[in-house]
Amino acid sequence: MRIILIALAVTLAKSQWILLEKDSPPLLSPAENARPHPTSNSVALWCESTDDITYLLNNEQLWRYELRNKRWLWQPPLPVGIGNRTDAAYWTVDNMFYLYGGRDATTGTVYSDMWVYDIMARAFTKLLDRSAACYGSAFWKHETTNHLFMWGGCNTSTSGLRAYDLNNRAWTENVPNHDGGNGKPVPAEFSAATLAAEGNVVYLYTDDKLWKLDLLQLTWTQADTNSGTSPPGPQRTHHVLWTGQDQSIMLYGGQAGGKRYTDTWSYHKDAWKLLDIGNGPSARIGYTTCVDKSGDLVLFGGGRTNDLYKYGEITVQTVFELIEWKLDSATLTASVAAVFSALVFFGLVVLALYLCVRRCVKKRKQKQSMGLLRKNDEEFEI
């Protein structure tokens, strides 16, 4: 029994989700134990060109997280004038961090401004060129043409495809694009997009379909046409999409109506595959993400938390870690189910062994009885 309990404690669940930082007291100071405030909606999370550094803009404060040292560092001076905004679009280009739009977390004001943060100068600069005010857009960068793209969002009149030219520092509204024979996606809020590994194709997941946009021809085609609507549905929004290390298209989380998801999917070789449920962040929305140089996803906050996760190499989670990490009901359900399944399995094994031993003992007793009968018969005959 002791061995069974140890086995359950050590190998409860395997996942590629890694918890980098647990919930911490919302201290706001330059002290060593300082952490960003818990939040339901952060502004932006940028991954630097190195694998172990990310920058977070949260509650009008800028933070730097060093993965190697596992610590947050407050980054003064404050980004004066940027406001406590959420749901903005953001990009990393050669260690220059760009941010556009979003809305004020308190007043609901929708922004139409563009900012850039220079790591070397440690300063935010407001750019002059503007686009339509918007939040909740899907966004990506295209290094071949040196453009930043946005699609969809809250402003339905101007929420088609938009591009920002980094060379000329100018926006192009409603970039001409066309369907490739089977239609194109309808602009929507809180969809997600990712640049494919080949560099000139972007994937967009919206309205339960995976779309593909050729960034050179600006032509839309539906990627997963064989399945009609994609398995990750139904009507999922607020999810995150990224390109994994094996060049597959990855999808995590989101919500549909009042249901929030903790599942991780992979789209590879024209097929969707469910990889994980409940072993990563708790059921939440409002997180902010970025993808590091190695193709790993980094996720912060959401659901009034300030924890930091990474989707990377496979890790083993123990019962004690899951309890310590304050499981939400979805993860707890998955964990209880895993424990119950393990107990059932071991119970069946023990039962099988018991029945086998009992059968062997019974046969042995039968043989002994037969032996005694033969002996008695022999003595009677004599």
HUPE-V54285 format. One record per pair of residues at least 12 apart in sequence whose C-alpha atoms are under 7 Angstrom apart, sorted by the first residue. I is the first residue (numbers start at 1). J is the second residue. D is the distance in Angstrom with one decimal. If there is no record, write none. Layout:
I|J|D  I|J|D
This chain:
9|318|5.2  9|319|5.0  10|318|5.0  11|316|6.4  11|317|6.8  11|318|6.2  12|317|6.3  12|318|5.6  12|319|6.4  12|338|6.8  13|316|6.1  13|317|5.4  14|314|6.6  14|315|5.8  14|316|4.7  14|317|6.1  15|276|6.9  15|279|6.1  15|314|5.3  15|315|5.5  15|316|6.5  16|311|5.4  16|312|5.2  16|313|5.2  16|314|4.2  16|315|5.9  17|279|6.7  17|280|5.1  17|309|6.8  17|310|5.8  17|311|4.5  17|312|6.2  18|309|5.6  18|310|5.1  18|311|6.1  18|312|6.8  18|315|6.9  19|308|6.2  19|309|4.6  19|310|6.5  20|308|5.4  20|309|5.3  20|310|6.8  21|307|5.3  21|308|4.9  22|307|4.8  22|308|6.8  22|325|6.9  23|305|6.4  23|306|5.4  23|307|4.9  24|306|7.0  26|38|6.5  30|73|7.0  30|74|5.5  34|72|6.7  35|72|6.1  36|306|6.5  37|306|6.3  38|301|6.6  38|304|5.0  38|305|4.3  38|306|4.2  39|301|6.0  39|302|5.8  39|303|6.7  39|304|4.2  39|305|5.5  39|306|6.4  40|286|5.2  40|287|7.0  40|301|6.7  40|302|4.3  40|303|4.7  40|304|4.4  40|305|7.0  41|86|5.6  41|286|4.4  41|287|6.1  41|302|5.7  42|57|6.8  42|58|5.0  42|86|5.6  42|286|7.0  42|287|6.5  42|288|6.0  43|57|5.5  43|58|5.6  43|85|6.0  43|86|4.6  43|87|6.1  43|88|6.0  44|56|5.9  44|57|5.3  44|90|6.3  44|288|6.0  45|57|6.5  45|288|5.9  45|289|5.6  45|290|5.8  46|92|6.2  46|97|6.9  46|290|5.7  47|92|7.0  47|290|5.7  47|291|6.3  47|292|5.4  48|95|5.9  49|95|6.5  49|293|6.2  50|293|6.6  51|292|5.6  51|293|5.7  51|294|6.7  52|66|5.8  52|67|4.7  52|68|6.0  53|65|5.6  53|66|4.9  53|67|6.1  54|66|6.9  59|84|5.2  60|79|6.5  60|83|6.0  60|84|5.2  61|78|6.0  61|79|6.9  62|74|6.4  62|75|5.3  62|78|6.9  63|75|5.3  79|124|6.0  83|104|6.9  84|104|5.7  84|105|5.9  85|102|5.9  85|103|5.1  85|104|4.2  85|105|5.3  86|102|5.4  86|103|5.5  86|104|6.3  86|105|6.0  87|102|4.8  87|103|6.6  87|135|5.4  87|136|5.2  88|100|5.8  88|101|5.2  88|102|3.8  88|135|5.6  88|136|6.6  89|101|6.5  89|137|6.5  89|139|6.1  91|140|7.0  91|141|6.8  95|119|6.5  96|116|6.7  96|117|5.8  96|118|5.2  96|119|6.6  97|116|5.4  97|117|4.9  97|118|6.7  98|115|5.7  98|116|4.4  98|117|6.5  99|114|5.7  99|115|5.2  99|116|6.3  100|112|6.9  100|113|5.8  100|114|4.5  100|115|6.4  101|113|5.6  101|114|6.8  101|133|6.2  101|134|5.6  101|135|5.9  102|134|6.1  102|135|4.2  103|135|6.2  110|133|5.9  110|134|6.1  110|135|6.9  111|133|5.1  111|134|6.4  112|130|6.0  112|131|5.8  112|132|5.6  112|133|3.9  112|134|6.5  113|130|5.6  114|126|6.1  114|127|5.5  114|130|6.7  115|127|5.7  129|169|7.0  129|170|5.9  129|171|7.0  131|171|6.3  132|158|6.8  134|153|6.1  134|154|5.6  134|155|5.7  135|153|5.5  135|154|5.7  136|153|4.7  136|154|6.3  136|189|5.4  136|190|4.8  137|150|6.2  137|151|5.6  137|152|5.1  137|153|4.0  137|189|6.1  137|190|5.9  137|191|6.8  138|150|5.7  138|151|5.2  138|152|6.4  138|190|6.7  138|191|5.6  138|192|4.8  138|193|5.6  139|151|6.3  139|193|6.2  140|193|6.8  140|194|6.3  140|195|6.5  146|165|6.5  146|166|5.9  147|163|6.1  147|164|5.4  147|165|4.8  147|166|5.8  148|163|5.5  148|164|5.0  148|165|6.7  149|162|5.6  149|163|4.5  149|164|6.4  150|162|5.2  150|163|6.4  151|187|6.9  152|187|4.4  152|188|4.9  152|189|5.9  153|188|5.7  153|189|4.3  153|190|6.5  154|189|5.7  158|174|6.7  159|187|6.1  160|174|5.4  160|187|5.9  161|174|5.2  161|175|5.3  162|174|5.4  162|175|5.5  163|175|6.9  177|218|5.0  177|219|5.9  178|218|6.7  178|219|5.2  178|220|6.2  179|219|5.5  179|220|4.7  179|221|6.3  180|219|5.6  180|220|5.3  180|221|5.1  182|221|6.5  184|220|5.5  184|221|6.6  190|237|5.5  190|238|5.0  191|205|6.2  191|206|5.3  191|237|5.7  191|238|6.3  191|239|6.9  192|204|5.8  192|205|5.7  192|239|6.5  192|240|5.6  192|241|5.6  193|205|6.4  193|241|5.7  194|241|5.8  194|242|5.1  194|243|6.4  196|243|6.2  197|243|6.9  197|247|5.7  200|214|6.3  200|215|5.3  200|216|6.6  201|213|5.6  201|214|4.8  201|215|5.6  202|214|6.8  207|235|5.5  207|236|6.9  208|229|5.4  208|230|5.3  208|233|5.0  208|234|6.2  208|235|5.5  208|236|6.5  209|229|5.4  209|230|5.4  210|222|6.1  210|223|5.5  210|224|5.9  211|223|5.2  224|270|6.3  231|272|6.9  234|256|6.5  235|256|5.7  236|254|6.2  236|255|5.4  236|256|4.8  237|254|5.4  237|255|5.5  237|256|6.4  238|254|4.5  238|255|6.2  238|285|6.4  239|252|5.8  239|253|5.0  239|254|3.8  240|252|5.4  240|253|6.8  243|295|6.7  244|295|5.3  244|296|6.7  245|294|6.7  245|295|5.0  248|266|6.3  248|267|5.7  248|268|4.9  249|266|5.7  249|267|5.0  249|268|6.6  250|265|5.7  250|266|4.6  250|267|6.3  251|264|5.7  251|265|5.0  251|266|6.4  252|264|4.5  252|265|6.4  254|285|6.2  260|283|5.5  260|284|6.2  261|283|5.7  262|277|5.6  262|278|5.1  262|280|7.0  262|281|6.9  262|282|6.6  262|283|5.5  263|276|5.5  263|277|4.2  263|278|6.3  264|276|5.1  264|277|6.4  278|330|6.3  278|331|4.5  278|334|6.3  279|331|6.6  282|327|6.9  282|328|5.6  282|331|6.8  283|330|7.0  284|302|5.9  284|303|4.9  285|302|5.3  285|303|6.0  286|302|4.3  286|303|6.5  287|299|6.6  287|300|5.6  287|301|4.9  287|302|3.9  288|300|5.5  288|301|6.8  296|310|6.7  296|311|5.6  296|312|5.5  297|310|5.5  297|311|5.2  298|310|4.5  298|311|6.6
